[in-house]
């Protein structure tokens, strides 16, 4: 982005989180364990895509050029501002569910506060997204509890997934200079304030699933600054291929 408007960058971050996770979930289409789950994951992905479109459209409007498609398909890896958690591979079904319940609980806490943003457009997008985020959380929470309380194999895989992805959750609660600037203006939510609610929700889920809450551990960060894991680049190459091969085409 050539425009350095803090609000545009903030909207871009929110949109990138939704866009990347939607792309990950779309890969489950036709491969989920059951038809019902296949449809549910596809619908959650569509919800996230809609949220991404709203946030990215607003970011494009603020920067004064392009549109949501330009931002989705015309940027390179280092220009994406999503948190690292959402770009992690689907893995097995337990890996996907652990990633999903972590981000769903965060989205519920985030969007419920963003509805009061001093930026009217961000507040409006959040007011619509919170309804979807609550449904997403019910789905992921229910399946984490089901697998955790299922067979020895399903419980072991669910615990392994939670343990593996835990190191990416601390980034959700980090505030950088841009966050601090927009928090002072009443536009952004202080991510530090989300942790208590998020941890209470996740602790409840894991306890109900008879899973252990991971101990504090070294964590990965940098996604909001464009420093990503090795997984984002290949995903973007697949997602952007058609638009890169035939730039500007519509069909």
TIBADREN-528142 format. One record per residue: x, y, z of N, C-alpha, C in turn. Coordinates in nm, 3 decimals, padded with zeros to 5 digits. Example, Ala and Ser with C-alpha at 12.3 -4.5 7.8 and 13.67 -1.06 7.14 Angstrom:
BEGIN
[[01.319 -00.569 00.780] [01.230 -00.450 00.780] [01.320 -00.330 00.780]] [[01.285 -00.225 00.708] [01.367 -00.106 00.714] [01.290 00.003 00.787]] 
//
This chain:
BEGIN
[[00.082 -00.119 00.000] [00.000 00.000 00.000] [00.086 00.124 00.000]] [[00.055 00.217 -00.089] [00.128 00.342 -00.094] [00.077 00.441 00.009]] [[-00.050 00.429 00.044] [-00.109 00.517 00.142] [-00.075 00.467 00.281]] [[-00.030 00.557 00.367] [00.012 00.516 00.500] [-00.090 00.558 00.605]] [[-00.216 00.576 00.567] [-00.320 00.607 00.662] [-00.327 00.497 00.768]] [[-00.316 00.532 00.895] [-00.324 00.429 00.999] [-00.456 00.350 00.995]] [[-00.566 00.418 00.965] [-00.694 00.347 00.960] [-00.696 00.249 00.844]] [[-00.640 00.288 00.730] [-00.633 00.197 00.615] [-00.551 00.074 00.649]] [[-00.440 00.093 00.716] [-00.356 -00.020 00.754] [-00.427 -00.110 00.854]] [[-00.498 -00.050 00.947] [-00.573 -00.127 01.047] [-00.681 -00.211 00.979]] [[-00.755 -00.149 00.886] [-00.857 -00.223 00.811] [-00.794 -00.334 00.729]] [[-00.677 -00.307 00.674] [-00.606 -00.408 00.596] [-00.570 -00.528 00.684]] [[-00.523 -00.504 00.802] [-00.489 -00.613 00.894] [-00.611 -00.700 00.924]] [[-00.721 -00.635 00.956] [-00.843 -00.708 00.987] [-00.891 -00.789 00.867]] [[-00.882 -00.728 00.749] [-00.924 -00.798 00.628] [-00.833 -00.913 00.592]] [[-00.703 -00.895 00.608] [-00.609 -01.002 00.575] [-00.629 -01.124 00.664]] [[-00.659 -01.102 00.792] [-00.685 -01.215 00.881] [-00.799 -01.300 00.827]] [[-00.906 -01.233 00.788] [-01.023 -01.305 00.737] [-00.996 -01.370 00.602]] [[-00.927 -01.299 00.515] [-00.900 -01.350 00.381] [-00.814 -01.476 00.384]] [[-00.707 -01.471 00.459] [-00.614 -01.586 00.463] [-00.682 -01.707 00.527]] [[-00.757 -01.685 00.634] [-00.825 -01.798 00.697] [-00.934 -01.854 00.606]] [[-01.004 -01.767 00.533] [-01.105 -01.815 00.438] [-01.042 -01.903 00.331]] [[-00.926 -01.864 00.283] [-00.856 -01.944 00.183] [-00.815 -02.079 00.240]] [[-00.769 -02.080 00.362] [-00.734 -02.208 00.425] [-00.856 -02.300 00.435]] [[-00.968 -02.245 00.482] [-01.087 -02.328 00.499] [-01.142 -02.378 00.367]] [[-01.125 -02.300 00.261] [-01.177 -02.343 00.130] [-01.110 -02.470 00.082]] [[-00.988 -02.495 00.130] [-00.916 -02.615 00.087] [-00.979 -02.743 00.143]] [[-01.067 -02.729 00.244] [-01.135 -02.846 00.299] [-01.253 -02.889 00.213]] [[-01.295 -02.806 00.120] [-01.414 -02.837 00.041] [-01.395 -02.968 -00.036]] [[-01.478 -03.063 -00.007] [-01.467 -03.195 -00.070] [-01.375 -03.290 00.003]] [[-01.314 -03.245 00.115] [-01.217 -03.331 00.185] [-01.247 -03.347 00.333]] [[-01.351 -03.283 00.383] [-01.383 -03.290 00.526] [-01.430 -03.430 00.565]] [[-01.425 -03.462 00.695] [-01.461 -03.597 00.739] [-01.606 -03.635 00.710]] [[-01.697 -03.538 00.712] [-01.838 -03.564 00.687] [-01.893 -03.454 00.597]] [[-02.002 -03.485 00.526] [-02.063 -03.387 00.438] [-02.109 -03.263 00.515]] [[-02.166 -03.285 00.633] [-02.213 -03.173 00.715] [-02.098 -03.080 00.752]] [[-01.984 -03.140 00.789] [-01.867 -03.060 00.825] [-01.812 -02.988 00.702]] [[-01.814 -03.057 00.591] [-01.768 -02.998 00.464] [-01.846 -02.869 00.435]] [[-01.979 -02.877 00.447] [-02.064 -02.761 00.422] [-02.043 -02.652 00.526]] [[-02.026 -02.692 00.652] [-02.007 -02.594 00.759] [-01.878 -02.516 00.741]] [[-01.769 -02.586 00.709] [-01.641 -02.518 00.689] [-01.647 -02.426 00.567]] [[-01.715 -02.471 00.463] [-01.729 -02.387 00.344] [-01.808 -02.260 00.376]] [[-01.914 -02.274 00.455] [-01.995 -02.159 00.492] [-01.920 -02.062 00.583]] [[-01.840 -02.116 00.674] [-01.758 -02.030 00.760] [-01.657 -01.954 00.674]] [[-01.599 -02.026 00.577] [-01.505 -01.961 00.485] [-01.572 -01.849 00.407]] [[-01.696 -01.871 00.364] [-01.768 -01.766 00.291] [-01.797 -01.646 00.381]] [[-01.833 -01.672 00.507] [-01.854 -01.561 00.600] [-01.726 -01.478 00.614]] [[-01.615 -01.547 00.631] [-01.486 -01.479 00.646] [-01.449 -01.402 00.520]] [[-01.482 -01.459 00.405] [-01.455 -01.390 00.279] [-01.536 -01.261 00.270]] [[-01.659 -01.267 00.314] [-01.740 -01.146 00.316] [-01.682 -01.040 00.408]] [[-01.636 -01.081 00.525] [-01.573 -00.987 00.618] [-01.446 -00.929 00.557]] [[-01.368 -01.016 00.492] [-01.245 -00.969 00.426] [-01.277 -00.866 00.320]] [[-01.380 -00.894 00.241] [-01.416 -00.800 00.134] [-01.456 -00.664 00.192]] [[-01.531 -00.664 00.301] [-01.572 -00.537 00.361] [-01.453 -00.458 00.413]] [[-01.365 -00.524 00.484] [-01.249 -00.454 00.539] [-01.153 -00.408 00.429]] [[-01.129 -00.495 00.330] [-01.035 -00.459 00.224] [-01.093 -00.352 00.132]] [[-01.222 -00.354 00.110] [-01.284 -00.248 00.030] [-01.266 -00.113 00.099]] [[-01.280 -00.113 00.230] [-01.263 00.011 00.305] [-01.117 00.057 00.301]] [[-01.025 -00.037 00.314] [-00.883 -00.002 00.306] [-00.850 00.056 00.170]] [[-00.903 -00.004 00.063] [-00.878 00.047 -00.072] [-00.938 00.186 -00.089]] [[-01.056 00.207 -00.034] [-01.120 00.339 -00.042] [-01.034 00.444 00.026]] [[-00.980 00.411 00.142] [-00.898 00.507 00.217] [-00.766 00.537 00.147]] [[-00.711 00.437 00.079] [-00.585 00.461 00.010] [-00.605 00.529 -00.125]] [[-00.730 00.530 -00.173] [-00.760 00.607 -00.292] [-00.725 00.542 -00.423]] [[-00.704 00.412 -00.422] [-00.677 00.341 -00.547] [-00.706 00.193 -00.532]] [[-00.742 00.132 -00.644] [-00.768 -00.012 -00.643] [-00.898 -00.047 -00.572]] [[-00.915 -00.176 -00.545] [-01.032 -00.224 -00.473] [-00.991 -00.348 -00.394]] [[-01.091 -00.419 -00.342] [-01.059 -00.536 -00.262] [-00.985 -00.643 -00.341]] [[-01.016 -00.656 -00.472] [-00.947 -00.754 -00.555] [-00.801 -00.716 -00.574]] [[-00.775 -00.589 -00.591] [-00.637 -00.543 -00.604] [-00.556 -00.580 -00.482]] [[-00.615 -00.560 -00.365] [-00.544 -00.589 -00.241] [-00.530 -00.740 -00.218]] [[-00.631 -00.816 -00.257] [-00.625 -00.961 -00.235] [-00.527 -01.029 -00.328]] [[-00.526 -00.987 -00.455] [-00.451 -01.060 -00.557] [-00.327 -00.988 -00.609]] [[-00.309 -00.862 -00.571] [-00.198 -00.785 -00.626] [-00.084 -00.758 -00.532]] [[-00.094 -00.809 -00.409] [00.014 -00.785 -00.314] [00.102 -00.909 -00.297]] [[00.227 -00.886 -00.261] [00.320 -00.994 -00.232] [00.313 -01.031 -00.084]] [[00.378 -01.140 -00.051] [00.374 -01.195 00.085] [00.407 -01.091 00.192]] [[00.513 -01.013 00.170] [00.556 -00.918 00.273] [00.459 -00.801 00.290]] [[00.365 -00.787 00.197] [00.266 -00.680 00.207] [00.139 -00.723 00.278]] [[00.128 -00.851 00.310] [00.014 -00.898 00.387] [00.038 -00.873 00.536]] [[-00.070 -00.841 00.608] [-00.058 -00.799 00.748] [-00.138 -00.887 00.843]] [[-00.166 -01.010 00.804] [-00.240 -01.101 00.891] [-00.152 -01.157 01.001]] [[-00.215 -01.196 01.111] [-00.143 -01.263 01.218] [-00.099 -01.401 01.170]] [[00.004 -01.454 01.232] [00.063 -01.580 01.186] [-00.030 -01.700 01.205]] [[-00.116 -01.693 01.305] [-00.202 -01.808 01.334] [-00.285 -01.849 01.215]] [[-00.344 -01.752 01.143] [-00.439 -01.787 01.038] [-00.373 -01.849 00.915]] [[-00.243 -01.831 00.899] [-00.176 -01.886 00.781] [-00.120 -02.026 00.803]] [[-00.134 -02.078 00.925] [-00.082 -02.212 00.952] [-00.158 -02.317 00.873]] [[-00.091 -02.423 00.829] [-00.155 -02.523 00.741] [-00.275 -02.590 00.806]] [[-00.363 -02.642 00.723] [-00.482 -02.711 00.774] [-00.446 -02.835 00.855]] [[-00.341 -02.906 00.814] [-00.305 -03.028 00.885] [-00.419 -03.127 00.885]] [[-00.440 -03.196 00.998] [-00.557 -03.284 01.008] [-00.675 -03.204 01.064]] [[-00.788 -03.268 01.081] [-00.908 -03.197 01.124] [-00.888 -03.132 01.261]] [[-00.815 -03.197 01.349] [-00.789 -03.140 01.481] [-00.706 -03.012 01.471]] [[-00.607 -03.011 01.382] [-00.526 -02.891 01.362] [-00.612 -02.774 01.317]] [[-00.701 -02.800 01.222] [-00.790 -02.696 01.172] [-00.882 -02.645 01.282]] [[-00.934 -02.736 01.364] [-01.025 -02.695 01.471] [-00.954 -02.613 01.578]] [[-00.832 -02.651 01.614] [-00.758 -02.574 01.714] [-00.732 -02.433 01.663]] [[-00.687 -02.423 01.539] [-00.665 -02.291 01.479] [-00.795 -02.211 01.478]] [[-00.906 -02.278 01.445] [-01.034 -02.209 01.432] [-01.087 -02.162 01.566]] [[-01.082 -02.246 01.667] [-01.138 -02.205 01.796] [-01.056 -02.092 01.856]] [[-00.924 -02.092 01.834] [-00.841 -01.982 01.883] [-00.880 -01.850 01.817]] [[-00.894 -01.851 01.686] [-00.925 -01.726 01.615] [-01.071 -01.687 01.635]] [[-01.162 -01.784 01.646] [-01.303 -01.753 01.667] [-01.324 -01.682 01.800]] [[-01.264 -01.735 01.905] [-01.277 -01.672 02.038] [-01.220 -01.531 02.036]] [[-01.111 -01.512 01.962] [-01.049 -01.379 01.950] [-01.139 -01.286 01.870]] [[-01.195 -01.335 01.761] [-01.284 -01.252 01.679] [-01.407 -01.208 01.758]] [[-01.464 -01.295 01.838] [-01.581 -01.258 01.918] [-01.545 -01.145 02.014]] [[-01.432 -01.158 02.083] [-01.389 -01.053 02.175] [-01.357 -00.924 02.101]] [[-01.294 -00.935 01.985] [-01.254 -00.818 01.907] [-01.373 -00.746 01.847]] [[-01.457 -00.818 01.773] [-01.568 -00.753 01.702] [-01.670 -00.695 01.799]] [[-01.691 -00.759 01.913] [-01.788 -00.706 02.009] [-01.744 -00.570 02.060]] [[-01.614 -00.543 02.063] [-01.564 -00.413 02.105] [-01.554 -00.316 01.987]] [[-01.518 -00.366 01.870] [-01.507 -00.279 01.753] [-01.641 -00.220 01.711]] [[-01.750 -00.278 01.755] [-01.880 -00.220 01.724] [-01.893 -00.079 01.782]] [[-01.810 -00.048 01.880] [-01.812 00.084 01.943] [-01.700 00.174 01.891]] [[-01.638 00.134 01.781] [-01.529 00.214 01.725] [-01.579 00.352 01.683]] [[-01.492 00.452 01.698] [-01.524 00.587 01.654] [-01.523 00.598 01.502]] [[-01.469 00.499 01.433] [-01.477 00.494 01.287] [-01.606 00.423 01.250]] [[-01.698 00.495 01.190] [-01.831 00.442 01.164] [-01.829 00.319 01.073]] [[-01.740 00.316 00.975] [-01.736 00.204 00.882] [-01.683 00.078 00.950]] [[-01.579 00.091 01.027] [-01.526 -00.024 01.100] [-01.630 -00.076 01.200]] [[-01.699 00.015 01.267] [-01.803 -00.025 01.361] [-01.914 -00.101 01.291]] [[-01.953 -00.056 01.172] [-02.060 -00.122 01.098] [-02.020 -00.262 01.052]] [[-01.897 -00.275 01.003] [-01.848 -00.407 00.960] [-01.844 -00.503 01.079]] [[-01.796 -00.454 01.193] [-01.788 -00.538 01.313] [-01.926 -00.580 01.361]] [[-02.024 -00.489 01.351] [-02.160 -00.521 01.396] [-02.219 -00.636 01.316]] [[-02.187 -00.643 01.189] [-02.233 -00.755 01.106] [-02.149 -00.880 01.133]] [[-02.019 -00.863 01.148] [-01.929 -00.977 01.163] [-01.947 -01.049 01.297]] [[-01.988 -00.978 01.402] [-01.997 -01.042 01.534] [-02.100 -01.154 01.534]] [[-02.208 -01.139 01.458] [-02.310 -01.243 01.453] [-02.252 -01.370 01.391]] [[-02.173 -01.353 01.287] [-02.110 -01.468 01.222] [-02.003 -01.529 01.312]] [[-01.925 -01.444 01.378] [-01.817 -01.493 01.464] [-01.871 -01.578 01.578]] [[-01.985 -01.541 01.632] [-02.044 -01.620 01.741] [-02.087 -01.757 01.692]] [[-02.140 -01.763 01.572] [-02.174 -01.895 01.515] [-02.048 -01.977 01.492]] [[-01.947 -01.914 01.437] [-01.821 -01.985 01.413] [-01.767 -02.046 01.542]] [[-01.773 -01.968 01.649] [-01.721 -02.016 01.778] [-01.804 -02.134 01.828]] [[-01.933 -02.129 01.813] [-02.016 -02.243 01.856] [-01.977 -02.370 01.782]] [[-01.951 -02.356 01.653] [-01.912 -02.472 01.573] [-01.777 -02.527 01.618]] [[-01.676 -02.443 01.623] [-01.541 -02.491 01.656] [-01.534 -02.541 01.800]] [[-01.600 -02.471 01.891] [-01.601 -02.513 02.032] [-01.665 -02.650 02.046]] [[-01.777 -02.670 01.978] [-01.846 -02.798 01.987] [-01.762 -02.914 01.937]] [[-01.690 -02.892 01.827] [-01.609 -03.001 01.773] [-01.481 -03.026 01.853]] [[-01.424 -02.922 01.910] [-01.307 -02.943 01.997] [-01.349 -03.027 02.118]] [[-01.463 -02.995 02.175] [-01.511 -03.072 02.291] [-01.544 -03.216 02.251]] [[-01.600 -03.232 02.132] [-01.637 -03.366 02.086] [-01.514 -03.453 02.063]] [[-01.411 -03.396 02.000] [-01.291 -03.475 01.974] [-01.209 -03.497 02.101]] [[-01.203 -03.394 02.187] [-01.130 -03.409 02.311] [-01.190 -03.515 02.401]] [[-01.323 -03.525 02.398] [-01.392 -03.624 02.480] [-01.425 -03.751 02.405]] [[-01.364 -03.770 02.288] [-01.393 -03.887 02.205] [-01.302 -04.003 02.234]] [[-01.243 -04.059 02.130] [-01.154 -04.173 02.146] [-01.017 -04.127 02.194]] [[-00.934 -04.224 02.232] [-00.798 -04.191 02.274] [-00.721 -04.124 02.160]] [[-00.745 -04.170 02.037] [-00.677 -04.113 01.922] [-00.722 -03.970 01.895]] [[-00.853 -03.946 01.896] [-00.903 -03.811 01.868] [-00.857 -03.714 01.976]] [[-00.855 -03.758 02.102] [-00.811 -03.672 02.211] [-00.662 -03.639 02.198]] [[-00.583 -03.739 02.161] [-00.439 -03.717 02.145] [-00.410 -03.619 02.032]] [[-00.483 -03.633 01.922] [-00.462 -03.541 01.809] [-00.508 -03.400 01.843]] [[-00.618 -03.390 01.917] [-00.667 -03.258 01.955] [-00.569 -03.190 02.049]] [[-00.515 -03.264 02.144] [-00.418 -03.206 02.236] [-00.291 -03.164 02.164]] [[-00.246 -03.246 02.072] [-00.125 -03.214 01.995] [-00.146 -03.087 01.913]] [[-00.265 -03.071 01.856] [-00.294 -02.953 01.776] [-00.295 -02.827 01.862]] [[-00.358 -02.836 01.978] [-00.361 -02.722 02.071] [-00.220 -02.684 02.113]] [[-00.141 -02.784 02.149] [-00.004 -02.758 02.193] [00.080 -02.695 02.081]] [[00.063 -02.743 01.959] [00.144 -02.697 01.848] [00.112 -02.552 01.809]] [[-00.015 -02.514 01.815] [-00.055 -02.381 01.770] [-00.054 -02.276 01.879]] [[-00.036 -02.318 02.002] [-00.041 -02.224 02.114] [00.062 -02.111 02.101]] [[00.177 -02.141 02.042] [00.283 -02.040 02.032] [00.248 -01.925 01.939]] [[00.143 -01.943 01.858] [00.102 -01.836 01.768] [-00.008 -01.747 01.827]] [[-00.058 -01.781 01.947] [-00.171 -01.706 02.002] [-00.128 -01.578 02.072]] [[-00.008 -01.571 02.124] [00.033 -01.450 02.197] [00.034 -01.327 02.108]] [[00.059 -01.346 01.978] [00.061 -01.233 01.884] [-00.074 -01.163 01.878]] [[-00.181 -01.235 01.907] [-00.315 -01.178 01.902] [-00.331 -01.064 02.001]] [[-00.248 -01.059 02.102] [-00.266 -00.963 02.211] [-00.153 -00.860 02.218]] [[-00.075 -00.851 02.111] [00.032 -00.752 02.105] [-00.017 -00.622 02.041]] [[00.021 -00.510 02.099] [-00.011 -00.379 02.043] [00.118 -00.314 01.993]] [[00.117 -00.266 01.868] [00.232 -00.193 01.816] [00.198 -00.044 01.812]] [[00.287 00.035 01.752] [00.268 00.181 01.751] [00.139 00.221 01.681]] [[00.104 00.152 01.571] [-00.019 00.185 01.500] [-00.141 00.156 01.586]] [[-00.142 00.042 01.653] [-00.253 00.010 01.742] [-00.268 00.118 01.849]] [[-00.156 00.154 01.911] [-00.160 00.252 02.020] [-00.215 00.386 01.972]] [[-00.174 00.429 01.852] [-00.224 00.554 01.796] [-00.375 00.550 01.777]] [[-00.427 00.441 01.720] [-00.570 00.431 01.693] [-00.652 00.402 01.818]] [[-00.592 00.337 01.916] [-00.659 00.316 02.045] [-00.687 00.450 02.111]] [[-00.588 00.539 02.105] [-00.602 00.672 02.165] [-00.714 00.752 02.100]] [[-00.741 00.724 01.972] [-00.847 00.795 01.899] [-00.983 00.725 01.912]] [[-00.986 00.612 01.981] [-01.111 00.539 01.997] [-01.151 00.459 01.875]] [[-01.058 00.439 01.783] [-01.088 00.366 01.659] [-01.058 00.218 01.673]] [[-00.941 00.185 01.725] [-00.899 00.046 01.740] [-00.928 -00.005 01.880]] [[-00.925 -00.136 01.892] [-00.939 -00.202 02.021] [-00.799 -00.235 02.073]] [[-00.778 -00.213 02.200] [-00.651 -00.251 02.261] [-00.644 -00.403 02.267]] [[-00.555 -00.467 02.190] [-00.552 -00.614 02.188] [-00.518 -00.674 02.324]] [[-00.448 -00.597 02.408] [-00.414 -00.648 02.541] [-00.539 -00.674 02.624]] [[-00.645 -00.596 02.597] [-00.768 -00.611 02.673] [-00.847 -00.735 02.634]] [[-00.812 -00.797 02.524] [-00.886 -00.913 02.475] [-00.841 -01.042 02.543]] [[-00.723 -01.041 02.602] [-00.663 -01.166 02.647] [-00.742 -01.233 02.758]] [[-00.790 -01.156 02.855] [-00.862 -01.216 02.967] [-00.987 -01.289 02.920]] [[-01.066 -01.222 02.834] [-01.187 -01.284 02.782] [-01.153 -01.405 02.695]] [[-01.052 -01.391 02.610] [-01.012 -01.501 02.522] [-00.965 -01.622 02.603]] [[-00.880 -01.597 02.701] [-00.826 -01.707 02.780] [-00.934 -01.776 02.862]] [[-01.031 -01.699 02.912] [-01.141 -01.760 02.986] [-01.224 -01.851 02.896]] [[-01.251 -01.805 02.772] [-01.327 -01.886 02.677] [-01.251 -02.012 02.639]] [[-01.125 -01.998 02.605] [-01.045 -02.113 02.564] [-01.027 -02.211 02.679]] [[-01.007 -02.159 02.799] [-00.993 -02.247 02.916] [-01.119 -02.328 02.938]] [[-01.234 -02.264 02.922] [-01.362 -02.334 02.937] [-01.376 -02.445 02.833]] [[-01.339 -02.413 02.708] [-01.347 -02.511 02.601] [-01.256 -02.630 02.628]] [[-01.132 -02.601 02.663] [-01.035 -02.710 02.683] [-01.071 -02.794 02.805]] [[-01.121 -02.731 02.909] [-01.162 -02.806 03.028] [-01.279 -02.898 02.994]] [[-01.377 -02.846 02.920] [-01.491 -02.929 02.880] [-01.448 -03.043 02.789]] [[-01.342 -03.020 02.711] [-01.291 -03.123 02.620] [-01.193 -03.218 02.689]] [[-01.169 -03.196 02.818] [-01.075 -03.278 02.895] [-00.934 -03.270 02.836]] [[-00.898 -03.151 02.792] [-00.765 -03.125 02.737] [-00.688 -03.033 02.829]] [[-00.557 -03.041 02.821] [-00.471 -02.958 02.906] [-00.449 -02.821 02.842]] [[-00.447 -02.719 02.925] [-00.413 -02.585 02.877] [-00.261 -02.576 02.869]] [[-00.205 -02.544 02.754] [-00.058 -02.540 02.740] [00.005 -02.437 02.833]] [[00.128 -02.465 02.872] [00.205 -02.370 02.952] [00.257 -02.258 02.862]] [[00.291 -02.145 02.924] [00.350 -02.035 02.849] [00.479 -02.084 02.782]] [[00.502 -02.040 02.660] [00.617 -02.086 02.583] [00.663 -01.974 02.489]] [[00.786 -01.984 02.438] [00.831 -01.885 02.339] [00.732 -01.880 02.223]] [[00.706 -01.760 02.173] [00.602 -01.747 02.071] [00.654 -01.676 01.948]] [[00.580 -01.695 01.838] [00.612 -01.635 01.710] [00.529 -01.510 01.690]] [[00.588 -01.409 01.628] [00.518 -01.284 01.603] [00.574 -01.220 01.477]] [[00.514 -01.109 01.434] [00.565 -01.037 01.318] [00.469 -01.026 01.202]] [[00.356 -01.098 01.207] [00.264 -01.099 01.094] [00.209 -00.962 01.059]] [[00.180 -00.881 01.161] [00.123 -00.748 01.136] [00.225 -00.655 01.070]] [[00.352 -00.693 01.078] [00.457 -00.614 01.013] [00.502 -00.677 00.881]] [[00.436 -00.782 00.838] [00.467 -00.846 00.711] [00.573 -00.954 00.719]] [[00.607 -00.997 00.841] [00.707 -01.103 00.860] [00.633 -01.233 00.888]] [[00.628 -01.319 00.788] [00.542 -01.436 00.795] [00.620 -01.567 00.805]] [[00.546 -01.674 00.832] [00.607 -01.807 00.834] [00.623 -01.856 00.691]] [[00.685 -01.970 00.677] [00.711 -02.025 00.544] [00.584 -02.073 00.474]] [[00.471 -02.070 00.544] [00.349 -02.127 00.489] [00.268 -02.028 00.406]] [[00.285 -01.898 00.427] [00.198 -01.802 00.358] [00.229 -01.793 00.209]] [[00.356 -01.787 00.172] [00.394 -01.771 00.033] [00.333 -01.873 -00.060]] [[00.347 -02.004 -00.033] [00.286 -02.104 -00.121] [00.134 -02.092 -00.128]] [[00.071 -02.057 -00.016] [-00.075 -02.041 -00.018] [-00.116 -01.925 -00.108]] [[-00.043 -01.813 -00.100] [-00.074 -01.698 -00.185] [-00.049 -01.729 -00.332]] [[00.055 -01.807 -00.360] [00.084 -01.842 -00.500] [-00.034 -01.916 -00.562]] [[-00.095 -02.003 -00.485] [-00.212 -02.076 -00.534] [-00.333 -01.985 -00.544]] [[-00.354 -01.903 -00.442] [-00.471 -01.816 -00.438] [-00.468 -01.710 -00.548]] [[-00.350 -01.659 -00.579] [-00.337 -01.547 -00.671] [-00.306 -01.588 -00.814]] [[-00.291 -01.716 -00.839] [-00.240 -01.762 -00.969] [-00.321 -01.709 -01.086]] [[-00.452 -01.726 -01.082] [-00.534 -01.692 -01.198] [-00.530 -01.542 -01.228]] [[-00.540 -01.461 -01.123] [-00.537 -01.317 -01.144] [-00.399 -01.269 -01.190]] [[-00.296 -01.337 -01.142] [-00.160 -01.301 -01.186] [-00.138 -01.343 -01.332]] [[-00.194 -01.457 -01.371] [-00.178 -01.506 -01.507] [-00.257 -01.422 -01.608]] [[-00.375 -01.376 -01.563] [-00.460 -01.296 -01.651] [-00.502 -01.168 -01.577]] [[-00.410 -01.076 -01.559] [-00.437 -00.958 -01.477] [-00.551 -00.873 -01.532]] [[-00.636 -00.830 -01.440] [-00.744 -00.740 -01.475] [-00.864 -00.805 -01.542]] [[-00.861 -00.937 -01.558] [-00.972 -01.004 -01.626] [-01.092 -01.018 -01.531]] [[-01.209 -01.020 -01.589] [-01.332 -01.044 -01.513] [-01.409 -01.155 -01.581]] [[-01.476 -01.238 -01.498] [-01.553 -01.348 -01.555] [-01.668 -01.382 -01.461]] 
//
